[in-house]
Amino acid sequence: MEILSAFLDHLSRERRLADNTVEAYGHDLRSFFGFLDDHLGEPVAIKAFRHLHASDIRAFLAKRRREGLSDTSVARVLSAIKTFFHWLDDDHGIENPEIAFLKGPKRQSRLPRPVSVAAARDMIETVEATAEVPWVAARDAAVLTLLYGAGLRISEALGLNGDIVPVPERLRIVGKGGKIRLVPLIPAVRRAIDEYARLCPYRLTSDTPLFYGVRGKRLQPAIVQRGVQVLRGALGLPETATPHALRHAFATHLLSAGADLRAIQTLLGHSSLSTTQVYTGVDSERLRAVHAGAHPRG
């Protein structure tokens, strides 16, 4: 169909979407057009898109769901259809207000996947023991200790400058959207950073990064992520054991110890309490697992 070819060309040339994305859109829309041919009883023409009802499109999505598509895949198909109709409106003046009534399946929010207390400790101790250069070992241990001990995002930790040394008891963090928060630092975190600062071969001032890469530039998240990937293999940890999982662990372990949810929200720098509340689900899952394992009828 010429209109589909023109749309896919628009995605590729003007919006510069990846080839795989364009191919996925094409696959979904060809399936949609084929359904419409049968549904309408005739080959679909461009003018037909103006008069389609939301119920027609819902019928197609229901058919795809019966064929075994997951909620995520159905949402992707609907996204392709909506993008196509918006393009029809913008480029060809073919408007269909029914599109506004279409909503995809509600996706279940995924619970954060923190690492355990033992895993967090093992990651920090192992990274400190495996690096060949002492200051790099101390740096990596300090970064992971900061993520787990203070709940920082990796971007926040690596964005710190050298003027925090000697390390204060409270750290001023500029988070998402420029939101500022004060994060208390436990002694273990301060000791780890001070030890790194003692061994670091580069200057640490207000104009320099706190954490350096080996070439004297600011340490990049990819280096930390690769290091954690090596740790996962060495310790037999799952793929969910990432730098960000240490931040999740900070929150869930505080919650398990009885910390107030509002306090955790402040420490994490969340704008909304609802964002922090996902950790109550993680804690509930842990409690259920403990109950099932310990109860005689579990």
C-alpha positions as CSV (number, residue, x, y, z in Angstrom):
1,M,0.0,0.0,0.0
2,E,1.5,3.3,-1.1
3,I,0.3,5.2,2.0
4,L,2.2,2.8,4.3
5,S,5.3,3.1,2.2
6,A,5.1,6.9,2.5
7,F,4.6,6.7,6.2
8,L,7.6,4.4,6.8
9,D,9.7,6.6,4.6
10,H,8.7,9.5,6.8
11,L,9.8,7.6,9.9
12,S,13.1,6.7,8.4
13,R,14.1,9.9,6.6
14,E,12.4,12.7,8.6
15,R,12.2,11.2,12.1
16,R,15.3,9.2,11.6
17,L,14.1,6.2,13.6
18,A,16.2,3.1,13.8
19,D,15.7,0.5,11.1
20,N,14.4,-2.1,13.6
21,T,11.8,0.4,14.8
22,V,10.7,1.2,11.3
23,E,10.5,-2.5,10.5
24,A,8.4,-3.1,13.6
25,Y,6.0,-0.3,12.7
26,G,5.6,-1.7,9.2
27,H,4.9,-5.2,10.5
28,D,2.2,-4.0,12.9
29,L,0.5,-1.7,10.4
30,R,0.5,-4.3,7.6
31,S,-1.3,-6.6,10.1
32,F,-3.7,-3.8,10.9
33,F,-4.4,-3.1,7.2
34,G,-5.0,-6.8,6.5
35,F,-7.5,-6.9,9.4
36,L,-9.3,-3.9,8.0
37,D,-9.6,-5.5,4.6
38,D,-11.6,-8.4,6.2
39,H,-13.3,-6.2,8.8
40,L,-14.6,-3.7,6.2
41,G,-15.2,-6.2,3.5
42,E,-13.1,-4.4,0.9
43,P,-9.5,-3.3,0.5
44,V,-8.9,-0.4,2.8
45,A,-8.5,3.0,1.0
46,I,-6.9,6.1,2.5
47,K,-10.3,7.8,2.9
48,A,-11.5,5.0,5.1
49,F,-9.1,6.0,7.9
50,R,-11.2,9.2,8.4
51,H,-14.3,7.2,9.2
52,L,-12.9,4.4,11.3
53,H,-14.4,4.1,14.8
54,A,-12.5,3.4,18.0
55,S,-14.4,0.1,18.2
56,D,-12.9,-1.0,14.9
57,I,-9.4,-0.5,16.2
58,R,-10.3,-2.1,19.5
59,A,-11.5,-5.2,17.6
60,F,-8.1,-5.5,15.9
61,L,-6.3,-5.2,19.2
62,A,-8.6,-7.8,20.7
63,K,-7.8,-10.1,17.8
64,R,-4.0,-9.6,18.4
65,R,-4.4,-10.3,22.1
66,R,-6.3,-13.6,21.3
67,E,-3.3,-14.5,19.1
68,G,-1.1,-14.3,22.2
69,L,0.3,-10.8,22.3
70,S,1.3,-9.5,25.7
71,D,0.1,-6.2,27.1
72,T,3.5,-4.7,26.2
73,S,3.2,-5.8,22.6
74,V,-0.4,-4.6,22.3
75,A,0.7,-1.2,23.6
76,R,3.4,-1.1,21.0
77,V,0.9,-2.0,18.2
78,L,-1.4,0.8,19.4
79,S,1.5,3.2,19.5
80,A,2.2,2.4,15.9
81,I,-1.4,3.0,14.9
82,K,-1.7,6.3,16.7
83,T,1.6,7.5,15.2
84,F,0.3,6.6,11.8
85,F,-3.0,8.5,12.3
86,H,-1.2,11.6,13.6
87,W,0.9,11.5,10.5
88,L,-2.2,11.3,8.3
89,D,-3.6,14.3,10.1
90,D,-0.4,16.4,9.8
91,D,0.6,15.5,6.3
92,H,-2.7,14.7,4.5
93,G,-5.3,16.5,6.5
94,I,-7.1,13.2,7.3
95,E,-8.3,13.7,10.9
96,N,-10.0,11.1,13.0
97,P,-11.1,12.3,16.5
98,E,-11.9,8.7,17.5
99,I,-8.1,8.1,18.0
100,A,-8.3,10.2,21.2
101,F,-10.6,7.6,22.8
102,L,-8.0,4.8,22.4
103,K,-6.0,3.8,25.4
104,G,-3.6,0.9,25.7
105,P,-3.6,-1.8,28.4
106,K,-2.5,-0.6,31.8
107,R,1.0,-1.8,32.4
108,Q,1.8,-3.2,35.7
109,S,4.6,-1.3,37.4
110,R,7.7,-3.3,37.9
111,L,9.0,-3.5,41.4
112,P,12.6,-2.4,41.9
113,R,15.0,-5.2,42.2
114,P,17.5,-4.4,45.0
115,V,20.5,-6.5,45.9
116,S,20.6,-8.2,49.4
117,V,22.6,-6.8,52.3
118,A,25.1,-9.6,51.8
119,A,25.4,-9.0,48.1
120,A,25.9,-5.3,48.5
121,R,28.7,-6.0,51.0
122,D,30.3,-8.6,48.8
123,M,30.2,-6.3,45.8
124,I,32.0,-3.5,47.7
125,E,34.6,-5.9,49.2
126,T,35.3,-7.7,46.0
127,V,35.7,-4.6,43.8
128,E,38.2,-3.3,46.4
129,A,40.2,-6.6,46.3
130,T,40.3,-7.2,42.5
131,A,41.5,-3.9,41.0
132,E,45.3,-4.0,40.2
133,V,45.9,-0.3,40.9
134,P,45.3,0.7,44.6
135,W,43.7,4.1,43.9
136,V,41.4,2.6,41.3
137,A,40.4,-0.1,43.8
138,A,39.7,2.6,46.4
139,R,37.7,4.7,43.9
140,D,35.5,1.8,42.8
141,A,34.8,0.8,46.4
142,A,34.0,4.5,47.3
143,V,31.6,4.8,44.4
144,L,29.6,1.6,45.3
145,T,29.7,2.5,49.0
146,L,28.2,5.9,48.1
147,L,25.4,4.4,46.0
148,Y,24.5,1.8,48.7
149,G,25.2,3.9,51.8
150,A,23.6,7.2,50.7
151,G,21.1,6.1,48.0
152,L,22.6,8.3,45.3
153,R,21.9,7.9,41.6
154,I,25.1,7.0,39.7
155,S,24.9,10.4,37.8
156,E,24.7,12.2,41.2
157,A,27.7,10.3,42.6
158,L,29.9,10.8,39.5
159,G,28.8,14.5,39.3
160,L,30.4,15.3,42.6
161,N,33.4,17.6,42.6
162,G,36.6,17.3,44.7
163,D,35.8,20.0,47.1
164,I,33.7,17.6,49.2
165,V,37.0,16.3,50.7
166,P,37.3,16.1,53.6
167,V,33.9,14.5,53.5
168,P,31.2,16.2,55.5
169,E,28.5,14.5,57.6
170,R,25.9,15.9,55.2
171,L,26.2,16.1,51.4
172,R,24.5,18.6,49.3
173,I,23.1,16.8,46.2
174,V,21.6,18.4,43.1
175,G,19.2,15.8,41.8
176,K,16.7,15.6,38.9
177,G,15.2,18.8,37.8
178,G,17.8,20.8,39.8
179,K,16.1,19.7,43.1
180,I,18.5,20.1,46.0
181,R,18.6,17.7,49.0
182,L,20.9,17.1,52.0
183,V,22.0,13.5,52.4
184,P,23.6,12.4,55.6
185,L,26.6,10.2,55.2
186,I,27.3,7.3,57.5
187,P,30.9,6.9,58.7
188,A,31.5,3.9,56.3
189,V,30.8,6.2,53.3
190,R,33.0,9.0,54.6
191,R,35.9,6.6,55.3
192,A,35.6,5.0,51.8
193,I,35.7,8.4,50.1
194,D,38.5,9.7,52.3
195,E,40.6,6.6,51.6
196,Y,40.1,7.1,47.9
197,A,41.0,10.8,48.2
198,R,44.2,9.9,50.0
199,L,45.3,7.6,47.2
200,C,44.0,9.5,44.2
201,P,46.9,10.8,42.0
202,Y,44.9,13.8,40.7
203,R,44.0,17.2,42.2
204,L,40.7,17.3,44.1
205,T,39.2,20.9,44.1
206,S,36.0,22.6,43.4
207,D,36.9,22.7,39.7
208,T,37.8,19.1,39.4
209,P,35.8,15.9,39.6
210,L,35.8,13.8,42.7
211,F,35.9,10.5,40.9
212,Y,38.5,10.3,38.1
213,G,39.0,7.8,35.3
214,V,42.5,6.4,34.8
215,R,43.1,9.0,32.0
216,G,42.4,11.9,34.3
217,K,38.9,12.7,33.1
218,R,35.7,12.5,35.1
219,L,34.7,8.9,35.7
220,Q,31.9,7.8,33.3
221,P,28.9,5.7,34.3
222,A,29.8,3.1,31.6
223,I,33.0,2.3,33.4
224,V,31.2,1.7,36.7
225,Q,28.5,-0.4,34.9
226,R,31.2,-2.6,33.3
227,G,32.9,-3.1,36.6
228,V,29.7,-4.2,38.2
229,Q,29.1,-6.6,35.3
230,V,32.4,-8.2,36.1
231,L,31.4,-8.4,39.7
232,R,28.2,-10.1,38.8
233,G,30.1,-12.9,37.1
234,A,32.6,-13.2,39.9
235,L,30.0,-13.4,42.6
236,G,27.3,-15.3,40.7
237,L,24.8,-12.5,41.0
238,P,21.8,-12.0,38.7
239,E,21.7,-9.4,35.9
240,T,19.5,-7.3,38.0
241,A,22.5,-6.5,40.3
242,T,23.4,-3.2,38.7
243,P,24.7,0.1,40.2
244,H,21.1,1.4,40.4
245,A,20.2,-1.8,42.3
246,L,22.4,-0.5,45.1
247,R,20.2,2.6,45.4
248,H,17.1,0.4,45.5
249,A,18.8,-1.6,48.2
250,F,19.5,1.5,50.2
251,A,15.7,2.3,50.2
252,T,14.4,-1.2,50.9
253,H,16.9,-2.0,53.6
254,L,16.0,1.3,55.4
255,L,12.3,0.4,55.0
256,S,12.9,-3.1,56.4
257,A,14.6,-1.5,59.4
258,G,11.6,0.6,60.2
259,A,12.5,3.9,58.5
260,D,9.7,6.3,57.7
261,L,8.6,6.4,54.1
262,R,8.6,10.2,54.0
263,A,12.2,10.2,55.2
264,I,13.2,7.8,52.5
265,Q,11.4,10.0,50.0
266,T,13.6,12.9,51.1
267,L,16.8,10.9,51.1
268,L,16.1,9.6,47.5
269,G,15.1,13.0,46.2
270,H,11.7,11.8,44.9
271,S,9.3,14.6,44.1
272,S,6.2,12.4,44.8
273,L,5.6,9.9,47.6
274,S,4.0,7.6,45.2
275,T,7.4,7.0,43.6
276,T,8.8,6.0,46.9
277,Q,5.9,3.8,47.8
278,V,7.0,1.1,45.2
279,Y,9.5,0.0,47.9
280,T,6.7,-1.0,50.2
281,G,5.8,-3.6,47.5
282,V,9.4,-4.9,47.5
283,D,9.4,-5.2,51.3
284,S,6.0,-7.0,51.2
285,E,7.4,-9.5,48.7
286,R,10.4,-10.1,51.1
287,L,8.1,-10.6,54.1
288,R,5.9,-13.0,52.1
289,A,9.0,-15.0,51.1
290,V,10.2,-15.1,54.7
291,H,6.8,-16.2,55.9
292,A,6.5,-18.9,53.3
293,G,9.9,-20.2,54.1
294,A,9.5,-20.1,57.9
295,H,5.9,-21.1,58.5
296,P,5.3,-24.8,59.1
297,R,2.6,-24.8,56.4
298,G,4.7,-22.6,54.0
